[in-house]
Amino acid sequence: MNGMGPAMMAFMGLATLAVLAALAALVVGVIWLARRSVFVGRSEQGEKGEDVLRRRYAAGEIGEDEYHHRLATLRGHPTAPGPADATDWRGNPQP
């Protein structure tokens, strides 16, 4: 039984390290998910879609019809596109 003592102690030490590593991974994962969920719905600069839309409308990049159409789409109530909606994703007029 003397030979089992050091082997058992080594096993218990490794098992303890494995449990601590698993707990650390769990904590890091929870923190990562919490931080990620805070930024859902925001662009890389931290703006929400409606904020970007308001800024583009105020800068004259999009017209009133397009502003209202895109705002309704963002809010989950899409409308039929109007004549001012003939633009690409950058706001450039399309033929």
Backbone as JSON Lines, residues from 0, in Angstrom:
{"i":0,"aa":"M","n":[0.8,-1.2,0.0],"ca":[0.0,0.0,0.0],"c":[0.84,1.26,0.0]}
{"i":1,"aa":"N","n":[2.12,1.14,0.31],"ca":[2.98,2.3,0.32],"c":[3.16,2.89,-1.07]}
{"i":2,"aa":"G","n":[3.14,2.09,-2.11],"ca":[3.28,2.58,-3.47],"c":[2.06,3.32,-3.98]}
{"i":3,"aa":"M","n":[0.91,3.12,-3.39],"ca":[-0.33,3.77,-3.83],"c":[-0.45,5.18,-3.3]}
{"i":4,"aa":"G","n":[0.21,5.52,-2.23],"ca":[0.09,6.85,-1.64],"c":[0.52,7.96,-2.57]}
{"i":5,"aa":"P","n":[1.75,7.96,-3.1],"ca":[2.18,9.04,-3.98],"c":[1.4,9.07,-5.29]}
{"i":6,"aa":"A","n":[1.06,7.91,-5.82],"ca":[0.29,7.87,-7.07],"c":[-1.1,8.46,-6.86]}
{"i":7,"aa":"M","n":[-1.71,8.13,-5.72],"ca":[-3.04,8.67,-5.42],"c":[-2.98,10.18,-5.21]}
{"i":8,"aa":"M","n":[-1.93,10.66,-4.56],"ca":[-1.79,12.1,-4.35],"c":[-1.6,12.83,-5.68]}
{"i":9,"aa":"A","n":[-0.81,12.24,-6.6],"ca":[-0.61,12.85,-7.91],"c":[-1.93,12.89,-8.68]}
{"i":10,"aa":"F","n":[-2.68,11.81,-8.62],"ca":[-3.98,11.77,-9.31],"c":[-4.93,12.83,-8.74]}
{"i":11,"aa":"M","n":[-4.96,12.95,-7.42],"ca":[-5.85,13.94,-6.8],"c":[-5.41,15.37,-7.17]}
{"i":12,"aa":"G","n":[-4.12,15.59,-7.26],"ca":[-3.62,16.91,-7.67],"c":[-4.03,17.24,-9.1]}
{"i":13,"aa":"L","n":[-3.88,16.29,-10.0],"ca":[-4.28,16.5,-11.39],"c":[-5.79,16.67,-11.52]}
{"i":14,"aa":"A","n":[-6.55,15.91,-10.76],"ca":[-8.01,16.04,-10.79],"c":[-8.43,17.41,-10.3]}
{"i":15,"aa":"T","n":[-7.77,17.91,-9.26],"ca":[-8.07,19.25,-8.75],"c":[-7.77,20.31,-9.8]}
{"i":16,"aa":"L","n":[-6.64,20.19,-10.48],"ca":[-6.29,21.14,-11.53],"c":[-7.3,21.1,-12.68]}
{"i":17,"aa":"A","n":[-7.76,19.91,-13.03],"ca":[-8.75,19.78,-14.1],"c":[-10.07,20.45,-13.72]}
{"i":18,"aa":"V","n":[-10.48,20.29,-12.48],"ca":[-11.73,20.92,-12.02],"c":[-11.58,22.44,-12.02]}
{"i":19,"aa":"L","n":[-10.44,22.94,-11.55],"ca":[-10.21,24.39,-11.53],"c":[-10.16,24.96,-12.95]}
{"i":20,"aa":"A","n":[-9.54,24.24,-13.88],"ca":[-9.5,24.69,-15.27],"c":[-10.9,24.72,-15.87]}
{"i":21,"aa":"A","n":[-11.72,23.74,-15.56],"ca":[-13.1,23.71,-16.07],"c":[-13.91,24.87,-15.51]}
{"i":22,"aa":"L","n":[-13.74,25.16,-14.23],"ca":[-14.45,26.29,-13.62],"c":[-14.0,27.62,-14.23]}
{"i":23,"aa":"A","n":[-12.7,27.76,-14.46],"ca":[-12.19,28.99,-15.07],"c":[-12.76,29.16,-16.47]}
{"i":24,"aa":"A","n":[-12.81,28.08,-17.25],"ca":[-13.39,28.14,-18.59],"c":[-14.87,28.52,-18.54]}
{"i":25,"aa":"L","n":[-15.58,28.01,-17.57],"ca":[-17.0,28.33,-17.42],"c":[-17.18,29.82,-17.09]}
{"i":26,"aa":"V","n":[-16.38,30.34,-16.19],"ca":[-16.48,31.76,-15.82],"c":[-16.15,32.64,-17.01]}
{"i":27,"aa":"V","n":[-15.08,32.31,-17.74],"ca":[-14.72,33.09,-18.92],"c":[-15.84,33.03,-19.96]}
{"i":28,"aa":"G","n":[-16.44,31.87,-20.15],"ca":[-17.53,31.73,-21.11],"c":[-18.75,32.56,-20.73]}
{"i":29,"aa":"V","n":[-19.1,32.57,-19.47],"ca":[-20.25,33.35,-19.0],"c":[-19.98,34.85,-19.2]}
{"i":30,"aa":"I","n":[-18.78,35.29,-18.86],"ca":[-18.43,36.71,-19.03],"c":[-18.47,37.08,-20.51]}
{"i":31,"aa":"W","n":[-17.93,36.21,-21.37],"ca":[-17.93,36.48,-22.8],"c":[-19.36,36.6,-23.34]}
{"i":32,"aa":"L","n":[-20.23,35.67,-22.94],"ca":[-21.62,35.73,-23.4],"c":[-22.34,36.97,-22.89]}
{"i":33,"aa":"A","n":[-22.08,37.34,-21.64],"ca":[-22.72,38.53,-21.07],"c":[-22.28,39.79,-21.81]}
{"i":34,"aa":"R","n":[-21.0,39.91,-22.09],"ca":[-20.51,41.08,-22.82],"c":[-21.03,41.1,-24.24]}
{"i":35,"aa":"R","n":[-21.13,39.95,-24.86],"ca":[-21.62,39.87,-26.23],"c":[-23.08,40.27,-26.31]}
{"i":36,"aa":"S","n":[-23.89,39.85,-25.35],"ca":[-25.31,40.15,-25.39],"c":[-25.59,41.63,-25.18]}
{"i":37,"aa":"V","n":[-24.7,42.34,-24.51],"ca":[-24.87,43.78,-24.29],"c":[-24.79,44.52,-25.61]}
{"i":38,"aa":"F","n":[-23.96,44.03,-26.53],"ca":[-23.73,44.75,-27.77],"c":[-24.55,44.25,-28.95]}
{"i":39,"aa":"V","n":[-25.5,43.35,-28.72],"ca":[-26.34,42.86,-29.8],"c":[-27.18,44.01,-30.34]}
{"i":40,"aa":"G","n":[-27.28,44.12,-31.64],"ca":[-28.08,45.17,-32.25],"c":[-27.33,46.46,-32.45]}
{"i":41,"aa":"R","n":[-26.04,46.46,-32.23],"ca":[-25.25,47.66,-32.43],"c":[-24.21,47.42,-33.51]}
{"i":42,"aa":"S","n":[-23.86,48.47,-34.23],"ca":[-22.83,48.35,-35.25],"c":[-21.46,48.39,-34.59]}
{"i":43,"aa":"E","n":[-20.42,48.33,-35.39],"ca":[-19.07,48.31,-34.85],"c":[-18.75,49.58,-34.08]}
{"i":44,"aa":"Q","n":[-19.33,50.71,-34.45],"ca":[-19.08,51.95,-33.75],"c":[-19.98,52.1,-32.52]}
{"i":45,"aa":"G","n":[-20.83,51.14,-32.27],"ca":[-21.7,51.19,-31.1],"c":[-23.04,51.86,-31.36]}
{"i":46,"aa":"E","n":[-23.4,52.09,-32.62],"ca":[-24.67,52.73,-32.93],"c":[-25.73,51.68,-33.22]}
{"i":47,"aa":"K","n":[-26.95,51.97,-32.8],"ca":[-28.07,51.11,-33.17],"c":[-28.5,51.46,-34.6]}
{"i":48,"aa":"G","n":[-29.22,50.54,-35.23],"ca":[-29.66,50.74,-36.6],"c":[-30.47,52.01,-36.78]}
{"i":49,"aa":"E","n":[-31.37,52.29,-35.84],"ca":[-32.19,53.51,-35.94],"c":[-31.34,54.76,-35.81]}
{"i":50,"aa":"D","n":[-30.29,54.7,-34.99],"ca":[-29.4,55.86,-34.84],"c":[-28.65,56.13,-36.14]}
{"i":51,"aa":"V","n":[-28.17,55.07,-36.78],"ca":[-27.48,55.22,-38.07],"c":[-28.43,55.79,-39.1]}
{"i":52,"aa":"L","n":[-29.65,55.29,-39.11],"ca":[-30.65,55.75,-40.06],"c":[-30.96,57.24,-39.84]}
{"i":53,"aa":"R","n":[-31.15,57.63,-38.58],"ca":[-31.41,59.04,-38.26],"c":[-30.25,59.93,-38.71]}
{"i":54,"aa":"R","n":[-29.03,59.46,-38.47],"ca":[-27.86,60.24,-38.84],"c":[-27.77,60.4,-40.36]}
{"i":55,"aa":"R","n":[-28.04,59.31,-41.1],"ca":[-27.99,59.38,-42.56],"c":[-29.08,60.29,-43.12]}
{"i":56,"aa":"Y","n":[-30.25,60.27,-42.49],"ca":[-31.34,61.14,-42.94],"c":[-30.98,62.6,-42.66]}
{"i":57,"aa":"A","n":[-30.43,62.86,-41.48],"ca":[-30.06,64.22,-41.12],"c":[-28.94,64.75,-42.01]}
{"i":58,"aa":"A","n":[-28.07,63.88,-42.46],"ca":[-26.96,64.3,-43.33],"c":[-27.39,64.43,-44.79]}
{"i":59,"aa":"G","n":[-28.62,64.05,-45.09],"ca":[-29.12,64.15,-46.46],"c":[-28.7,62.99,-47.35]}
{"i":60,"aa":"E","n":[-28.19,61.92,-46.75],"ca":[-27.77,60.76,-47.55],"c":[-28.97,59.97,-48.07]}
{"i":61,"aa":"I","n":[-30.09,60.02,-47.35],"ca":[-31.3,59.32,-47.78],"c":[-32.47,60.3,-47.67]}
{"i":62,"aa":"G","n":[-33.5,60.06,-48.48],"ca":[-34.67,60.93,-48.47],"c":[-35.69,60.51,-47.42]}
{"i":63,"aa":"E","n":[-36.75,61.31,-47.32],"ca":[-37.78,61.06,-46.31],"c":[-38.51,59.74,-46.53]}
{"i":64,"aa":"D","n":[-38.87,59.46,-47.79],"ca":[-39.56,58.19,-48.07],"c":[-38.7,56.99,-47.7]}
{"i":65,"aa":"E","n":[-37.44,57.04,-48.1],"ca":[-36.54,55.93,-47.79],"c":[-36.33,55.81,-46.28]}
{"i":66,"aa":"Y","n":[-36.22,56.95,-45.6],"ca":[-36.05,56.94,-44.14],"c":[-37.22,56.21,-43.47]}
{"i":67,"aa":"H","n":[-38.45,56.58,-43.85],"ca":[-39.63,55.97,-43.23],"c":[-39.74,54.48,-43.59]}
{"i":68,"aa":"H","n":[-39.39,54.13,-44.83],"ca":[-39.44,52.74,-45.25],"c":[-38.44,51.9,-44.44]}
{"i":69,"aa":"R","n":[-37.22,52.38,-44.35],"ca":[-36.19,51.62,-43.61],"c":[-36.48,51.59,-42.12]}
{"i":70,"aa":"L","n":[-37.01,52.66,-41.57],"ca":[-37.37,52.69,-40.16],"c":[-38.45,51.65,-39.87]}
{"i":71,"aa":"A","n":[-39.45,51.58,-40.74],"ca":[-40.51,50.57,-40.57],"c":[-39.94,49.17,-40.68]}
{"i":72,"aa":"T","n":[-38.99,48.96,-41.58],"ca":[-38.36,47.65,-41.72],"c":[-37.59,47.27,-40.47]}
{"i":73,"aa":"L","n":[-36.83,48.22,-39.93],"ca":[-36.08,47.96,-38.7],"c":[-37.0,47.6,-37.54]}
{"i":74,"aa":"R","n":[-38.16,48.22,-37.52],"ca":[-39.12,47.96,-36.43],"c":[-40.0,46.76,-36.71]}
{"i":75,"aa":"G","n":[-39.78,46.07,-37.83],"ca":[-40.52,44.85,-38.12],"c":[-41.83,45.06,-38.85]}
{"i":76,"aa":"H","n":[-42.01,46.23,-39.45],"ca":[-43.23,46.53,-40.19],"c":[-42.85,47.04,-41.58]}
{"i":77,"aa":"P","n":[-42.34,46.18,-42.46],"ca":[-41.89,46.66,-43.77],"c":[-43.04,47.24,-44.58]}
{"i":78,"aa":"T","n":[-42.73,48.27,-45.33],"ca":[-43.71,48.92,-46.2],"c":[-43.25,48.75,-47.64]}
{"i":79,"aa":"A","n":[-44.14,49.05,-48.56],"ca":[-43.77,48.99,-49.98],"c":[-42.78,50.12,-50.26]}
{"i":80,"aa":"P","n":[-41.73,49.84,-51.01],"ca":[-40.75,50.89,-51.29],"c":[-41.34,51.98,-52.17]}
{"i":81,"aa":"G","n":[-40.94,53.19,-51.88],"ca":[-41.4,54.34,-52.66],"c":[-40.38,54.7,-53.72]}
{"i":82,"aa":"P","n":[-40.63,55.78,-54.47],"ca":[-39.72,56.17,-55.54],"c":[-38.33,56.54,-55.03]}
{"i":83,"aa":"A","n":[-38.21,57.03,-53.81],"ca":[-36.91,57.43,-53.29],"c":[-36.1,56.24,-52.79]}
{"i":84,"aa":"D","n":[-36.67,55.03,-52.83],"ca":[-35.99,53.86,-52.31],"c":[-35.13,53.15,-53.35]}
{"i":85,"aa":"A","n":[-34.95,53.74,-54.51],"ca":[-34.18,53.11,-55.56],"c":[-32.69,53.41,-55.36]}
{"i":86,"aa":"T","n":[-32.15,52.99,-54.21],"ca":[-30.73,53.2,-53.93],"c":[-30.12,51.87,-53.51]}
{"i":87,"aa":"D","n":[-28.79,51.79,-53.66],"ca":[-28.11,50.59,-53.19],"c":[-27.83,50.73,-51.7]}
{"i":88,"aa":"W","n":[-27.08,49.79,-51.14],"ca":[-26.85,49.78,-49.7],"c":[-26.03,50.98,-49.24]}
{"i":89,"aa":"R","n":[-25.35,51.67,-50.16],"ca":[-24.58,52.85,-49.78],"c":[-25.39,54.14,-49.97]}
{"i":90,"aa":"G","n":[-26.58,54.02,-50.5],"ca":[-27.42,55.2,-50.73],"c":[-27.24,55.79,-52.11]}
{"i":91,"aa":"N","n":[-26.51,55.11,-53.0],"ca":[-26.31,55.61,-54.36],"c":[-27.55,55.3,-55.22]}
{"i":92,"aa":"P","n":[-28.0,56.25,-56.01],"ca":[-29.17,56.01,-56.86],"c":[-28.94,54.85,-57.82]}
{"i":93,"aa":"Q","n":[-29.99,54.07,-58.02],"ca":[-29.95,52.95,-58.95],"c":[-30.87,53.23,-60.12]}
{"i":94,"aa":"P","n":[-30.52,52.74,-61.31],"ca":[-31.35,53.01,-62.5],"c":[-32.71,52.33,-62.4]}
